[in-house]
Each structure stands twice: as structure tokens, then as C-alpha cells.
């Protein structure tokens, strides 16, 4: 089946809706410019635009990192293939690999089998036609994996299994957030042609992390962001953390 990125956007907005306790009630439908429109009982409408946090400040990977990522990608590919041999589920799965433990070529197959069995066990009681989110972490995971996020939504007809933070780790997360907001602010005039009552921006990231060792959450919360959107959110997919930036 052909993959339409709108499928993944539907999964992500429903994940956000389930996580954000103050998400308003209404009828949510997919759209374009903005990505979603929520209609309230009083017929007022909220437009929601989604964008991925792009680490433009990320350092390019060196030869060693490229080699490690090659092992990781093969583990993901083998796991996905093994899982789908026995399951009809089309899942969104994010693998957060440990930066402290190396994965050798000799461990690839064993690690892939371990991960496949864990995912099978985790989803066995879930319904294919419903939304669900599962996070596996800590001692439940084999050595070399820090977190494993599994999300299902019936809108997804092709599996998306990916290495977390596959775009790189940022040197300046706050600047990357400002850049994301600015780029979407520049397009707000286009969204406003829909003549909606409110506009939200949702910036999502696999795992909000930076290369520097400091309290990144505190730095984000204490920074003052500006935007023409009424609300701007940063959504950490793996930890299910939501930062209300504006």
C-alpha cells in the first residue's frame, strides 16, 4: 500500500489528544494548511498545525557513529520483518538505543529476536482497530536499548519502525524550537485563509535531548518563546512529555 504522511499525522494528533488532558472536546478532522481542524459545539473552529523538531544544530555523524547506526538500522529491520510475519498490526515504533553500550554485528540477530518477542508480548491484548500507546523501558529491555515506544492507530496502513532521533542530536534545542516556530509563523497567513477562530502549533520530537549535559526541560520551560499562534506545544513522543511553550 502507498504511504501517505497524513496517516502518521493522524496517529500523532491522536497520541497528543490522549496525552494532553486539556485538549478541547470537539470533532477532529484531517485537513491541509493547517493539518487538522477541531470543530466545537458552538461551531467555532481550532486549526492545529504539526511539525517535527528539526535539529539543524546537530553535529554530523562521524564514521564510527555511521557504523553504529548501520547495526541499529539492521536490528530494526530484522525485528520488523519477524514481527510482521505473524501479526497484521501496522505499528509506529521508535527505538531509543543506548549511547553507552555498543551493538556488535554478532548481536544483531539475537537482539532483533528479543525485541520482536517483547513487542509481540506487549501488544497481544490490544485491539487492532483502536488507538494504543505502550512504552517499554528500563530492565524490561535487552542491553543496548533504553526505550521502546509502540503506538497504534487504524489510520496507519504501513508500519513505521525507526531509530529515535535519527535526524541527529541538537547542540541548541532552544534555537531549533525558535526556528520551527518562525517557519510556521511565516505560513500562518496561509492557514488563516480557512478563517478559523484559533490556531495551535504542535512541534513533536522523538526524544527531547541535547548533546550538552544540563537540565534541558528547565531551560525550555524558562525560555520565553513568541509566536502568532495562540498556543505552541512541544511534544516528546517517547516520554509523553508536553511543554506548553506559549
PASEBA-1860 file (N, C-alpha, C; in nm, 3 decimals):
! residues 246
1> XXXXXXXX> 0.084/-0.120/0.000/0.000/0.000/0.000/0.088/0.125/0.000 ~ 0.046/0.230/-0.070/0.122/0.355/-0.067/0.110/0.421/0.070 ~ 0.219/0.489/0.112/0.218/0.555/0.242/0.194/0.703/0.223 ~ 0.094/0.754/0.292/0.064/0.896/0.293/0.101/0.949/0.430 ~ 0.183/1.055/0.436/0.228/1.105/0.566/0.112/1.152/0.653 ~ -0.004/1.175/0.592/-0.121/1.215/0.670/-0.161/1.104/0.767 ~ -0.135/0.979/0.730/-0.164/0.867/0.821/-0.087/0.883/0.952 ~ 0.041/0.915/0.939/0.123/0.931/1.059/0.080/1.054/1.137
9> XXXXXXXX> 0.041/1.160/1.068/-0.007/1.280/1.137/-0.134/1.250/1.217 ~ -0.222/1.167/1.162/-0.344/1.128/1.234/-0.307/1.051/1.361 ~ -0.211/0.960/1.349/-0.165/0.886/1.467/-0.107/0.981/1.571 ~ -0.025/1.076/1.528/0.040/1.167/1.622/-0.058/1.261/1.690 ~ -0.156/1.313/1.616/-0.251/1.407/1.678/-0.339/1.332/1.778 ~ -0.370/1.206/1.749/-0.449/1.128/1.845/-0.366/1.091/1.968 ~ -0.238/1.068/1.949/-0.148/1.044/2.061/-0.142/1.168/2.149 ~ -0.129/1.285/2.088/-0.128/1.411/2.163/-0.261/1.433/2.234
17> XXXXXXXX> -0.369/1.404/2.164/-0.504/1.424/2.221/-0.523/1.336/2.345 ~ -0.473/1.214/2.339/-0.486/1.123/2.453/-0.396/1.165/2.570 ~ -0.286/1.232/2.541/-0.188/1.269/2.643/-0.219/1.403/2.707 ~ -0.265/1.499/2.628/-0.289/1.634/2.678/-0.428/1.642/2.742 ~ -0.431/1.649/2.873/-0.559/1.641/2.946/-0.652/1.759/2.917 ~ -0.596/1.873/2.874/-0.678/1.990/2.845/-0.713/2.003/2.698 ~ -0.693/1.897/2.622/-0.731/1.902/2.480/-0.882/1.923/2.470 ~ -0.928/2.025/2.398/-1.071/2.057/2.396/-1.155/1.950/2.326
25> XXXXXXXX> -1.279/1.939/2.367/-1.370/1.843/2.306/-1.425/1.900/2.175 ~ -1.443/1.812/2.080/-1.496/1.855/1.952/-1.472/1.748/1.847 ~ -1.512/1.778/1.726/-1.496/1.685/1.614/-1.367/1.721/1.540 ~ -1.275/1.626/1.536/-1.144/1.649/1.475/-1.141/1.586/1.337 ~ -1.100/1.665/1.239/-1.089/1.611/1.103/-0.956/1.655/1.040 ~ -0.904/1.568/0.954/-0.780/1.599/0.884/-0.806/1.705/0.779 ~ -0.708/1.791/0.758/-0.721/1.900/0.663/-0.583/1.928/0.603 ~ -0.570/2.038/0.534/-0.442/2.085/0.484/-0.432/2.234/0.512
33> XXXXXXXX> -0.319/2.274/0.564/-0.293/2.418/0.591/-0.404/2.484/0.671 ~ -0.425/2.448/0.795/-0.344/2.362/0.882/-0.379/2.214/0.867 ~ -0.303/2.131/0.939/-0.315/1.986/0.923/-0.445/1.929/0.976 ~ -0.501/1.992/1.081/-0.626/1.942/1.142/-0.714/2.059/1.182 ~ -0.844/2.033/1.179/-0.942/2.132/1.224/-1.032/2.066/1.327 ~ -1.043/2.129/1.444/-1.129/2.082/1.551/-1.250/2.174/1.559 ~ -1.369/2.118/1.545/-1.493/2.196/1.547/-1.565/2.174/1.680 ~ -1.594/2.285/1.750/-1.662/2.278/1.879/-1.813/2.277/1.860
41> XXXXXXXX> -1.885/2.251/1.971/-2.031/2.251/1.967/-2.088/2.386/1.924 ~ -2.019/2.493/1.962/-2.068/2.627/1.927/-2.027/2.668/1.786 ~ -1.970/2.571/1.710/-1.930/2.588/1.570/-1.803/2.669/1.552 ~ -1.742/2.713/1.660/-1.611/2.774/1.647/-1.511/2.664/1.610 ~ -1.399/2.704/1.547/-1.305/2.605/1.496/-1.161/2.639/1.536 ~ -1.088/2.534/1.565/-0.947/2.544/1.602/-0.864/2.471/1.496 ~ -0.766/2.541/1.440/-0.674/2.478/1.346/-0.546/2.437/1.417 ~ -0.499/2.316/1.387/-0.378/2.263/1.450/-0.278/2.223/1.342
49> XXXXXXXX> -0.160/2.282/1.348/-0.054/2.251/1.253/0.053/2.168/1.325 ~ 0.101/2.062/1.258/0.204/1.975/1.314/0.336/1.997/1.241 ~ 0.445/1.988/1.315/0.577/1.992/1.253/0.676/1.916/1.339 ~ 0.773/1.855/1.276/0.876/1.781/1.351/0.990/1.875/1.387 ~ 1.041/1.862/1.508/1.154/1.942/1.551/1.279/1.896/1.475 ~ 1.332/1.985/1.394/1.447/1.952/1.311/1.575/2.004/1.377 ~ 1.665/1.915/1.416/1.787/1.959/1.484/1.889/2.016/1.386 ~ 1.864/2.138/1.339/1.955/2.199/1.242/2.092/2.225/1.304
57> XXXXXXXX> 2.095/2.226/1.437/2.222/2.248/1.506/2.295/2.118/1.540 ~ 2.248/2.007/1.484/2.311/1.877/1.514/2.447/1.865/1.447 ~ 2.537/1.798/1.516/2.668/1.769/1.459/2.655/1.652/1.361 ~ 2.720/1.659/1.245/2.714/1.546/1.151/2.782/1.423/1.211 ~ 2.727/1.303/1.188/2.786/1.182/1.246/2.923/1.152/1.185 ~ 3.013/1.101/1.269/3.143/1.060/1.218/3.136/0.916/1.168 ~ 3.248/0.861/1.124/3.248/0.726/1.067/3.204/0.622/1.169 ~ 3.248/0.639/1.294/3.209/0.545/1.399/3.061/0.546/1.425
65> XXXXXXXX> 3.002/0.666/1.428/2.859/0.678/1.451/2.780/0.619/1.335 ~ 2.825/0.641/1.214/2.758/0.583/1.098/2.760/0.430/1.104 ~ 2.871/0.375/1.150/2.881/0.229/1.163/2.784/0.177/1.268 ~ 2.780/0.246/1.383/2.687/0.205/1.490/2.542/0.215/1.442 ~ 2.511/0.320/1.371/2.374/0.337/1.322/2.338/0.231/1.219 ~ 2.438/0.185/1.144/2.413/0.076/1.050/2.370/-0.050/1.121 ~ 2.437/-0.085/1.232/2.397/-0.201/1.313/2.254/-0.181/1.365 ~ 2.227/-0.061/1.414/2.096/-0.032/1.473/1.985/-0.044/1.369
73> XXXXXXXX> 2.009/0.009/1.250/1.907/0.002/1.145/1.880/-0.144/1.105 ~ 1.983/-0.227/1.102/1.962/-0.368/1.068/1.882/-0.439/1.176 ~ 1.908/-0.408/1.303/1.830/-0.467/1.412/1.682/-0.431/1.397 ~ 1.654/-0.304/1.368/1.515/-0.259/1.350/1.451/-0.331/1.232 ~ 1.523/-0.340/1.121/1.468/-0.406/1.002/1.435/-0.552/1.024 ~ 1.525/-0.623/1.091/1.502/-0.765/1.120/1.383/-0.781/1.215 ~ 1.375/-0.697/1.319/1.264/-0.704/1.415/1.130/-0.682/1.345 ~ 1.125/-0.582/1.262/1.002/-0.550/1.189/0.959/-0.667/1.102
81> XXXXXXXX> 1.054/-0.725/1.030/1.024/-0.837/0.942/0.973/-0.958/1.021 ~ 1.039/-0.989/1.132/0.997/-1.103/1.214/0.858/-1.081/1.273 ~ 0.834/-0.959/1.322/0.705/-0.929/1.383/0.591/-0.941/1.281 ~ 0.611/-0.887/1.164/0.501/-0.882/1.066/0.476/-1.016/0.998 ~ 0.563/-1.112/1.020/0.537/-1.247/0.969/0.419/-1.312/1.041 ~ 0.395/-1.270/1.164/0.290/-1.334/1.244/0.183/-1.238/1.295 ~ 0.194/-1.108/1.261/0.097/-1.010/1.311/0.050/-0.918/1.200 ~ -0.081/-0.889/1.195/-0.133/-0.795/1.094/-0.119/-0.649/1.136
89> XXXXXXXX> -0.077/-0.624/1.259/-0.069/-0.488/1.310/0.034/-0.405/1.232 ~ -0.006/-0.283/1.198/0.084/-0.186/1.138/0.113/-0.080/1.245 ~ 0.234/-0.083/1.297/0.267/-0.004/1.415/0.364/0.109/1.384 ~ 0.359/0.210/1.471/0.460/0.316/1.475/0.550/0.280/1.593 ~ 0.675/0.247/1.566/0.766/0.201/1.671/0.894/0.284/1.667 ~ 0.933/0.335/1.783/1.055/0.414/1.795/1.152/0.342/1.890 ~ 1.276/0.323/1.845/1.380/0.256/1.923/1.482/0.359/1.969 ~ 1.495/0.375/2.101/1.599/0.463/2.155/1.715/0.375/2.201
97> XXXXXXXX> 1.822/0.377/2.125/1.939/0.295/2.156/2.027/0.363/2.259 ~ 2.093/0.284/2.339/2.185/0.335/2.440/2.310/0.392/2.375 ~ 2.357/0.504/2.426/2.482/0.562/2.377/2.602/0.506/2.452 ~ 2.576/0.425/2.555/2.684/0.372/2.639/2.721/0.229/2.604 ~ 2.629/0.157/2.539/2.652/0.015/2.512/2.653/-0.008/2.361 ~ 2.759/-0.063/2.311/2.774/-0.089/2.168/2.695/-0.215/2.128 ~ 2.648/-0.215/2.005/2.583/-0.333/1.948/2.673/-0.386/1.837 ~ 2.725/-0.506/1.856/2.814/-0.565/1.756/2.733/-0.639/1.651
105> XXXXXXXX> 2.797/-0.666/1.539/2.729/-0.739/1.432/2.688/-0.879/1.479 ~ 2.766/-0.935/1.574/2.735/-1.070/1.625/2.605/-1.070/1.706 ~ 2.567/-0.954/1.764/2.449/-0.947/1.849/2.323/-0.908/1.773 ~ 2.335/-0.869/1.648/2.222/-0.814/1.574/2.101/-0.907/1.577 ~ 2.120/-1.032/1.535/2.007/-1.124/1.524/1.944/-1.154/1.660 ~ 2.027/-1.180/1.760/1.974/-1.210/1.893/1.895/-1.092/1.947 ~ 1.950/-0.972/1.934/1.882/-0.853/1.983/1.750/-0.831/1.908 ~ 1.749/-0.853/1.778/1.627/-0.837/1.699/1.519/-0.934/1.745
113> XXXXXXXX> 1.557/-1.058/1.772/1.461/-1.158/1.818/1.406/-1.120/1.955 ~ 1.494/-1.075/2.044/1.449/-1.032/2.177/1.347/-0.918/2.167 ~ 1.376/-0.820/2.083/1.286/-0.706/2.066/1.154/-0.749/2.004 ~ 1.160/-0.838/1.905/1.037/-0.888/1.842/0.947/-0.955/1.944 ~ 1.005/-1.039/2.027/0.926/-1.110/2.129/0.866/-1.013/2.230 ~ 0.941/-0.911/2.268/0.891/-0.810/2.362/0.772/-0.734/2.302 ~ 0.784/-0.696/2.177/0.675/-0.621/2.112/0.552/-0.709/2.097 ~ 0.571/-0.834/2.056/0.457/-0.926/2.044/0.384/-0.940/2.178
121> XXXXXXXX> 0.461/-0.958/2.283/0.402/-0.974/2.416/0.329/-0.847/2.459 ~ 0.387/-0.732/2.428/0.329/-0.604/2.471/0.195/-0.575/2.405 ~ 0.179/-0.616/2.279/0.057/-0.579/2.203/-0.046/-0.691/2.197 ~ -0.016/-0.806/2.255/-0.101/-0.923/2.233/-0.245/-0.904/2.282 ~ -0.266/-0.820/2.383/-0.402/-0.800/2.435/-0.467/-0.671/2.381 ~ -0.398/-0.601/2.291/-0.452/-0.476/2.237/-0.536/-0.503/2.113 ~ -0.631/-0.412/2.087/-0.718/-0.426/1.972/-0.662/-0.352/1.852 ~ -0.660/-0.421/1.738/-0.603/-0.365/1.616/-0.675/-0.239/1.571
129> XXXXXXXX> -0.808/-0.234/1.595/-0.888/-0.124/1.543/-0.890/-0.001/1.633 ~ -0.817/-0.004/1.745/-0.819/0.108/1.839/-0.683/0.175/1.852 ~ -0.683/0.292/1.916/-0.557/0.360/1.946/-0.498/0.304/2.074 ~ -0.368/0.279/2.073/-0.300/0.247/2.198/-0.153/0.291/2.189 ~ -0.098/0.318/2.307/0.042/0.358/2.319/0.106/0.279/2.431 ~ 0.223/0.223/2.404/0.296/0.142/2.503/0.440/0.190/2.505 ~ 0.493/0.214/2.623/0.635/0.248/2.638/0.702/0.140/2.721 ~ 0.802/0.078/2.664/0.885/-0.019/2.736/1.018/0.048/2.767
137> XXXXXXXX> 1.064/0.034/2.891/1.189/0.099/2.929/1.255/0.023/3.044 ~ 1.377/0.062/3.074/1.446/0.007/3.189/1.481/-0.140/3.176 ~ 1.462/-0.213/3.285/1.506/-0.352/3.293/1.425/-0.445/3.203 ~ 1.312/-0.398/3.152/1.231/-0.482/3.064/1.296/-0.500/2.927 ~ 1.393/-0.414/2.896/1.454/-0.415/2.763/1.591/-0.482/2.764 ~ 1.631/-0.540/2.651/1.764/-0.601/2.644/1.873/-0.495/2.647 ~ 1.992/-0.537/2.681/2.106/-0.445/2.690/2.130/-0.376/2.557 ~ 2.144/-0.244/2.563/2.168/-0.166/2.442/2.049/-0.084/2.398
145> XXXXXXXX> 1.931/-0.108/2.460/1.809/-0.034/2.428/1.762/0.038/2.553 ~ 1.745/0.170/2.545/1.699/0.248/2.659/1.547/0.257/2.667 ~ 1.483/0.281/2.553/1.337/0.295/2.550/1.283/0.239/2.419 ~ 1.159/0.192/2.426/1.092/0.140/2.307/0.947/0.189/2.309 ~ 0.911/0.272/2.213/0.776/0.328/2.205/0.698/0.257/2.096 ~ 0.576/0.213/2.131/0.488/0.144/2.036/0.354/0.219/2.035 ~ 0.312/0.263/1.916/0.185/0.334/1.903/0.106/0.273/1.788 ~ -0.023/0.257/1.809/-0.110/0.203/1.705/-0.227/0.296/1.680
153> XXXXXXXX> -0.261/0.313/1.553/-0.385/0.380/1.515/-0.431/0.319/1.383 ~ -0.561/0.289/1.370/-0.608/0.223/1.248/-0.585/0.302/1.119 ~ -0.554/0.431/1.130/-0.528/0.511/1.009/-0.398/0.469/0.941 ~ -0.308/0.406/1.017/-0.177/0.369/0.964/-0.187/0.236/0.891 ~ -0.163/0.237/0.759/-0.172/0.110/0.684/-0.036/0.054/0.645 ~ 0.070/0.124/0.682/0.206/0.075/0.662/0.286/0.100/0.791 ~ 0.359/0.002/0.834/0.437/0.015/0.958/0.547/0.119/0.943 ~ 0.573/0.192/1.052/0.683/0.288/1.057/0.767/0.253/1.179
161> XXXXXXXX> 0.878/0.185/1.155/0.971/0.146/1.262/1.100/0.224/1.240 ~ 1.140/0.304/1.339/1.251/0.396/1.319/1.342/0.404/1.442 ~ 1.464/0.442/1.415/1.560/0.474/1.520/1.527/0.614/1.574 ~ 1.515/0.625/1.705/1.482/0.754/1.765/1.593/0.855/1.740 ~ 1.553/0.981/1.720/1.647/1.090/1.694/1.737/1.060/1.573 ~ 1.676/1.002/1.470/1.753/0.965/1.351/1.797/1.086/1.269 ~ 1.750/1.206/1.305/1.797/1.327/1.239/1.919/1.387/1.308 ~ 1.955/1.331/1.424/2.070/1.381/1.498/2.032/1.439/1.633
169> XXXXXXXX> 2.131/1.465/1.715/2.112/1.524/1.847/2.156/1.671/1.840 ~ 2.070/1.760/1.885/2.094/1.903/1.869/2.200/1.957/1.964 ~ 2.272/2.058/1.916/2.362/2.135/2.001/2.290/2.250/2.070 ~ 2.172/2.287/2.017/2.098/2.402/2.070/1.949/2.381/2.047 ~ 1.886/2.309/2.138/1.745/2.273/2.123/1.657/2.397/2.122 ~ 1.686/2.493/2.209/1.604/2.614/2.217/1.603/2.688/2.083 ~ 1.721/2.699/2.022/1.728/2.766/1.891/1.651/2.688/1.785 ~ 1.657/2.555/1.791/1.582/2.473/1.696/1.431/2.494/1.713
177> XXXXXXXX> 1.386/2.506/1.837/1.244/2.532/1.862/1.205/2.668/1.806 ~ 1.288/2.770/1.831/1.258/2.904/1.778/1.250/2.901/1.625 ~ 1.339/2.825/1.562/1.338/2.815/1.416/1.209/2.750/1.366 ~ 1.165/2.643/1.434/1.040/2.575/1.396/0.922/2.670/1.406 ~ 0.918/2.746/1.514/0.807/2.841/1.533/0.811/2.949/1.425 ~ 0.929/3.002/1.398/0.941/3.109/1.299/0.895/3.062/1.161 ~ 0.936/2.942/1.122/0.899/2.891/0.989/0.747/2.874/0.978 ~ 0.684/2.828/1.083/0.539/2.811/1.079/0.466/2.944/1.091
185> XXXXXXXX> 0.523/3.038/1.166/0.464/3.172/1.173/0.460/3.237/1.035 ~ 0.563/3.211/0.954/0.568/3.267/0.819/0.457/3.214/0.730 ~ 0.403/3.096/0.765/0.296/3.035/0.686/0.158/3.059/0.747 ~ 0.153/3.128/0.860/0.026/3.145/0.930/-0.077/3.219/0.844 ~ -0.032/3.313/0.765/-0.125/3.386/0.678/-0.198/3.291/0.583 ~ -0.127/3.188/0.537/-0.190/3.086/0.452/-0.296/3.010/0.529 ~ -0.264/2.971/0.654/-0.360/2.897/0.735/-0.484/2.981/0.766 ~ -0.462/3.111/0.781/-0.573/3.199/0.819/-0.676/3.217/0.708
193> XXXXXXXX> -0.644/3.171/0.588/-0.744/3.173/0.480/-0.861/3.082/0.510 ~ -0.841/2.988/0.602/-0.950/2.900/0.645/-1.050/2.975/0.734 ~ -1.010/3.093/0.781/-1.096/3.177/0.866/-1.143/3.101/0.991 ~ -1.048/3.038/1.058/-1.077/2.967/1.182/-1.067/3.064/1.299 ~ -1.114/3.019/1.414/-1.115/3.108/1.532/-0.984/3.106/1.609 ~ -0.917/2.990/1.609/-0.794/2.976/1.686/-0.696/2.890/1.606 ~ -0.566/2.908/1.640/-0.461/2.830/1.572/-0.359/2.782/1.675 ~ -0.330/2.652/1.670/-0.228/2.593/1.756/-0.117/2.536/1.670
201> XXXXXXXX> 0.004/2.534/1.727/0.118/2.470/1.663/0.168/2.360/1.754 ~ 0.182/2.239/1.699/0.233/2.124/1.774/0.365/2.082/1.713 ~ 0.473/2.099/1.789/0.606/2.057/1.747/0.636/1.924/1.816 ~ 0.665/1.821/1.741/0.691/1.692/1.804/0.836/1.649/1.782 ~ 0.887/1.575/1.878/1.024/1.525/1.873/1.026/1.384/1.930 ~ 1.109/1.296/1.874/1.119/1.159/1.926/1.152/1.162/2.074 ~ 1.260/1.230/2.105/1.307/1.241/2.244/1.378/1.374/2.255 ~ 1.326/1.462/2.340/1.385/1.594/2.355/1.515/1.580/2.434
209> XXXXXXXX> 1.627/1.593/2.364/1.757/1.578/2.429/1.860/1.658/2.353 ~ 1.967/1.695/2.421/2.075/1.771/2.360/2.209/1.708/2.392 ~ 2.312/1.754/2.324/2.444/1.696/2.346/2.506/1.746/2.476 ~ 2.460/1.860/2.524/2.517/1.915/2.646/2.447/1.859/2.769 ~ 2.521/1.844/2.875/2.467/1.784/2.997/2.413/1.893/3.091 ~ 2.289/1.935/3.070/2.226/2.029/3.161/2.077/1.996/3.165 ~ 2.004/2.064/3.252/1.861/2.039/3.266/1.788/2.102/3.149 ~ 1.770/2.022/3.043/1.711/2.075/2.920/1.565/2.116/2.940
217> XXXXXXXX> 1.490/2.036/3.017/1.350/2.068/3.042/1.336/2.205/3.108 ~ 1.420/2.230/3.207/1.415/2.358/3.277/1.451/2.473/3.183 ~ 1.550/2.449/3.097/1.592/2.552/3.003/1.478/2.587/2.906 ~ 1.406/2.486/2.859/1.294/2.509/2.766/1.181/2.582/2.836 ~ 1.146/2.536/2.955/1.033/2.595/3.029/1.060/2.741/3.063 ~ 1.184/2.773/3.097/1.218/2.909/3.141/1.247/3.005/3.026 ~ 1.254/2.953/2.904/1.281/3.041/2.790/1.149/3.103/2.742 ~ 1.155/3.227/2.700/1.036/3.296/2.651/1.031/3.286/2.498
225> XXXXXXXX> 0.935/3.211/2.448/0.914/3.199/2.305/0.802/3.293/2.262 ~ 0.806/3.336/2.138/0.700/3.422/2.084/0.646/3.363/1.954 ~ 0.516/3.384/1.930/0.453/3.332/1.808/0.319/3.399/1.789 ~ 0.269/3.393/1.664/0.136/3.444/1.635/0.029/3.335/1.656 ~ 0.073/3.211/1.681/-0.022/3.106/1.718/-0.068/3.131/1.861 ~ -0.195/3.098/1.889/-0.246/3.117/2.026/-0.174/3.027/2.125 ~ -0.143/2.905/2.082/-0.069/2.812/2.168/0.032/2.736/2.084 ~ 0.148/2.712/2.145/0.253/2.631/2.082/0.296/2.526/2.183
233> XXXXXXXX> 0.301/2.400/2.140/0.337/2.289/2.227/0.457/2.215/2.169 ~ 0.543/2.165/2.257/0.649/2.073/2.221/0.615/1.938/2.282 ~ 0.609/1.835/2.198/0.563/1.703/2.241/0.677/1.602/2.227 ~ 0.724/1.552/2.343/0.826/1.447/2.348/0.754/1.314/2.334 ~ 0.770/1.248/2.219/0.692/1.128/2.191/0.726/1.012/2.283 ~ 0.854/0.989/2.308/0.892/0.872/2.387/0.852/0.888/2.533 ~ 0.873/1.004/2.591/0.841/1.024/2.732/0.696/1.073/2.754 ~ 0.625/1.103/2.646/0.489/1.157/2.656/0.486/1.287/2.736
241> XXXXXX> 0.595/1.363/2.728/0.602/1.492/2.795/0.553/1.603/2.701 ~ 0.474/1.695/2.754/0.425/1.807/2.676/0.472/1.936/2.741 ~ 0.540/2.020/2.663/0.585/2.151/2.708/0.495/2.256/2.642 ~ 0.421/2.329/2.722/0.339/2.437/2.668/0.426/2.562/2.657 ~ 0.473/2.590/2.538/0.571/2.696/2.517/0.506/2.835/2.514 ~ 0.383/2.839/2.464/0.309/2.967/2.452/0.163/2.939/2.487
END
